[in-house]
Amino acid sequence: MKKIIIVGAGVAGLSAGIYAFQSGFDVTIFEQHTIPGGNCTSWKRKGYFFEGGLHWLTGSSKKTPLYNAWKNVGALDDNTKVFLKDPFFTYYYCDKKICLYRDPDKLNKHLLEVSPEDEKAINSLCKDIKRFAKVNMPVQDIKGIKTVNKNKMPFSDLLSFLKIIPKMSSYNKISCFEYSQRFKHPAIRGLVNSVVGENLSALAIFFTLGCLASGDGGYLEGGSLKMAHNMAKRFTDLGGEIKYSSKVDKVLVENGKATGVVANGQVTIADAVIVTADTVNATIKLFDKPLHEPWMEKMRKNVKYFANTFVCIGVETDLSDLPQNMAFPLEKSVSVGGENSYTFEVNNYATFKGYAPDGCTALTVIFMGDTYEYWHKKKQSGEYEAEKEKIVNMVIKLLEQKIPKTAGKIAVTNVATPLTYERYCGTSHGSWMTLVEKGQKMITYPSKSENIKNLYFAGQRIQPPGGLPVALDTGRKAVQYLCKDTDTIFQGKM
Ligand SMILES: Cc1cc2nc3c(=O)[nH]c(=O)nc-3n(C[C@H](O)[C@H](O)[C@H](O)COP(=O)(O)OP(=O)(O)OC[C@H]3O[C@@H](n4cnc5c(N)ncnc54)[C@H](O)[C@@H]3O)c2cc1C
């Protein structure tokens, strides 16, 4: 049996590990942290449980092809409780509450009540959401792979996809902000800008809202950490080994072939290595010399990071009467990590059991932007902790203004900066997704090295914008390349 080493026990690494084991390889995963999951994680502070990863999962609906892949890797099963947040979020504007409903017809009616003068733009938005709702993310096999379960895109899915191609092309030409300007009402502009953020290509709005409208994009009971532990359990139940606290310092290459890794000063030999640590970092740092293959250079040149500031707040009050996600426009912008925010968005976990002591609530707030350099400078100048405290105080003040019930009730605060994510996950810029701006092509980078044999890559960077489905799919794909190169039949139910 061929021995495979995987670098990283994030979702991509666990996915690769499971598919490789199912296909008959002997697999060991080296993970630098003490737990599985990478960016798919959550943490506890003084009785409060903060969801630090998964907000909505593409493929959580049984109707999608991806569901079976998530099931195969143990992330969920038929009994997993999936929460479909609806409205997906609520935008507070003056005395109005504008709701982003999943159902496009309900959304259409609601938005027309808010702004009849935007009838044309609203109708067009909701019509296109319906078009995108018919499109599923496919689970595809690579060319020439021998597999026990062939995956073919159903003809109806192919047809739905063909129908949105012209829309994809036109929405990809503009940013979310530019798209929002098609609406006259400031509240609808604000709502549209809050779906995925202002700077992304407007296409992201339609893929997101289409996914939500189709009944997909749920939150799994237990959140990120449970999902990661479920996948790790599936892997170890199959017989795989995860070596925790094992940071890989070097991938060994001899005579143009990957031959193993060095971790904690020890050499481990293997027949192939799959690297799932952030590809941008890994191709530079994990080899004797940085790798300069054209696709790696292109990836490094094109990459734009989501490297956000994440604030966790535990409040000693029950906020279950408020929406699960709330966005408040700010009269005056706030600066976090050197980026200006004009909206204050709060995730409210009051309705989830076990996320906070009885009668209390766990809240999280994400400030978007690539804030890595800013935080890095603060660390170097010794102002890092003081800056985090400043941001916590600002968030508490905003909470008191927008949700007066929280005044004087703050029990726990915790800030994760890109430096935190960099420390725990080893990602470039502490980033957990890639920003795809207007006009950028949806590139899929190769899952294998062109110059070094037996060396494969998977993870969020291989297919921008990344995210959990990409991690899952690229882990699966890397194993398909491995199977093809070793003339092995690819197994796994999906
Ligand atoms: C706040 C937040 C919200 C998010 N919301 C969503 C969402 O709603 N939906 C969605 O789909 N996605 C979401 N994501 C993104 C998603 O979590 C990530 O894109 C995904 O988890 C990336 O998985 P990965 O396996 O590619 O990489 P990673 O998670 O980065 O995993 C890489 C693993 O490799 C390990 N590693 C790195 N270097 C080494 C080394 N040298 N040796 C050994 N191990 C190493 C790391 O410790 C890590 O465990 C969110 C992320 C965050 C942080």
The ligand as an SDF file (V2000), in Angstrom:
LIG
                    3D

 53 58  0  0  0  0  0  0  0  0999 V2000
  -14.7240   34.0450   10.2660 C   0  0  0  0  0  0  0  0  0  0  0  0
  -14.8200   33.0790    9.1300 C   0  0  0  0  0  0  0  0  0  0  0  0
  -16.0440   32.8700    8.5040 C   0  0  0  0  0  0  0  0  0  0  0  0
  -16.1530   31.9640    7.4390 C   0  0  0  0  0  0  0  0  0  0  0  0
  -17.3820   31.7080    6.9240 N   0  0  0  0  0  0  0  0  0  0  0  0
  -17.5010   30.7600    5.9640 C   0  0  0  0  0  0  0  0  0  0  0  0
  -18.7900   30.3490    5.5070 C   0  0  0  0  0  0  0  0  0  0  0  0
  -19.8140   30.8050    6.0150 O   0  0  0  0  0  0  0  0  0  0  0  0
  -18.8620   29.4360    4.4990 N   0  0  0  0  0  0  0  0  0  0  0  0
  -17.7440   28.8990    3.9190 C   0  0  0  0  0  0  0  0  0  0  0  0
  -17.8680   28.0750    3.0120 O   0  0  0  0  0  0  0  0  0  0  0  0
  -16.5040   29.2580    4.3540 N   0  0  0  0  0  0  0  0  0  0  0  0
  -16.3690   30.1560    5.3570 C   0  0  0  0  0  0  0  0  0  0  0  0
  -15.1240   30.4910    5.8220 N   0  0  0  0  0  0  0  0  0  0  0  0
  -13.9260   30.0550    5.0560 C   0  0  0  0  0  0  0  0  0  0  0  0
  -13.5060   28.6340    5.3390 C   0  0  0  0  0  0  0  0  0  0  0  0
  -13.5300   28.3760    6.7250 O   0  0  0  0  0  0  0  0  0  0  0  0
  -12.0850   28.3930    4.7990 C   0  0  0  0  0  0  0  0  0  0  0  0
  -11.9870   28.8540    3.4590 O   0  0  0  0  0  0  0  0  0  0  0  0
  -11.7260   26.9210    4.8270 C   0  0  0  0  0  0  0  0  0  0  0  0
  -11.8850   26.4190    6.1380 O   0  0  0  0  0  0  0  0  0  0  0  0
  -10.2880   26.7130    4.3490 C   0  0  0  0  0  0  0  0  0  0  0  0
   -9.9480   25.3480    4.5060 O   0  0  0  0  0  0  0  0  0  0  0  0
   -8.5490   24.7670    4.0360 P   0  0  0  0  0  0  0  0  0  0  0  0
   -8.4740   23.3760    4.4900 O   0  0  0  0  0  0  0  0  0  0  0  0
   -8.3240   25.0770    2.6140 O   0  0  0  0  0  0  0  0  0  0  0  0
   -7.4470   25.6570    4.7910 O   0  0  0  0  0  0  0  0  0  0  0  0
   -7.1400   25.8770    6.3240 P   0  0  0  0  0  0  0  0  0  0  0  0
   -8.3680   25.9660    7.1040 O   0  0  0  0  0  0  0  0  0  0  0  0
   -6.2020   27.0390    6.3570 O   0  0  0  0  0  0  0  0  0  0  0  0
   -6.3810   24.5550    6.7640 O   0  0  0  0  0  0  0  0  0  0  0  0
   -5.0070   24.3880    6.6230 C   0  0  0  0  0  0  0  0  0  0  0  0
   -4.5090   23.5390    7.7830 C   0  0  0  0  0  0  0  0  0  0  0  0
   -3.1140   23.3230    7.6020 O   0  0  0  0  0  0  0  0  0  0  0  0
   -2.4430   23.4960    8.8380 C   0  0  0  0  0  0  0  0  0  0  0  0
   -1.0570   23.8730    8.5330 N   0  0  0  0  0  0  0  0  0  0  0  0
   -0.6230   25.0090    7.9320 C   0  0  0  0  0  0  0  0  0  0  0  0
    0.7210   24.9710    7.7890 N   0  0  0  0  0  0  0  0  0  0  0  0
    1.1290   23.7760    8.2940 C   0  0  0  0  0  0  0  0  0  0  0  0
    2.3960   23.1460    8.4310 C   0  0  0  0  0  0  0  0  0  0  0  0
    3.5150   23.7330    7.9990 N   0  0  0  0  0  0  0  0  0  0  0  0
    2.4450   21.9360    9.0020 N   0  0  0  0  0  0  0  0  0  0  0  0
    1.3210   21.3020    9.4490 C   0  0  0  0  0  0  0  0  0  0  0  0
    0.0870   21.8700    9.3550 N   0  0  0  0  0  0  0  0  0  0  0  0
    0.0030   23.0810    8.7800 C   0  0  0  0  0  0  0  0  0  0  0  0
   -3.2310   24.5840    9.5320 C   0  0  0  0  0  0  0  0  0  0  0  0
   -3.0060   24.5610   10.9200 O   0  0  0  0  0  0  0  0  0  0  0  0
   -4.6710   24.2040    9.1430 C   0  0  0  0  0  0  0  0  0  0  0  0
   -5.2230   23.2960   10.0420 O   0  0  0  0  0  0  0  0  0  0  0  0
  -15.0030   31.3160    6.9410 C   0  0  0  0  0  0  0  0  0  0  0  0
  -13.7730   31.4970    7.5950 C   0  0  0  0  0  0  0  0  0  0  0  0
  -13.6830   32.3480    8.6870 C   0  0  0  0  0  0  0  0  0  0  0  0
  -12.3820   32.4630    9.4130 C   0  0  0  0  0  0  0  0  0  0  0  0
  1  2  1  0
  2  3  1  0
  2 52  2  0
  3  4  2  0
  4  5  1  0
  4 50  1  0
  5  6  2  0
  6  7  1  0
  6 13  1  0
  7  8  2  0
  7  9  1  0
  9 10  1  0
 10 11  2  0
 10 12  1  0
 12 13  2  0
 13 14  1  0
 14 15  1  0
 14 50  1  0
 15 16  1  0
 16 17  1  0
 16 18  1  0
 18 19  1  0
 18 20  1  0
 20 21  1  0
 20 22  1  0
 22 23  1  0
 23 24  1  0
 24 25  2  0
 24 26  1  0
 24 27  1  0
 27 28  1  0
 28 29  2  0
 28 30  1  0
 28 31  1  0
 31 32  1  0
 32 33  1  0
 33 34  1  0
 33 48  1  0
 34 35  1  0
 35 36  1  0
 35 46  1  0
 36 37  1  0
 36 45  1  0
 37 38  2  0
 38 39  1  0
 39 40  1  0
 39 45  2  0
 40 41  1  0
 40 42  2  0
 42 43  1  0
 43 44  2  0
 44 45  1  0
 46 47  1  0
 46 48  1  0
 48 49  1  0
 50 51  2  0
 51 52  1  0
 52 53  1  0
M  END
$$$$
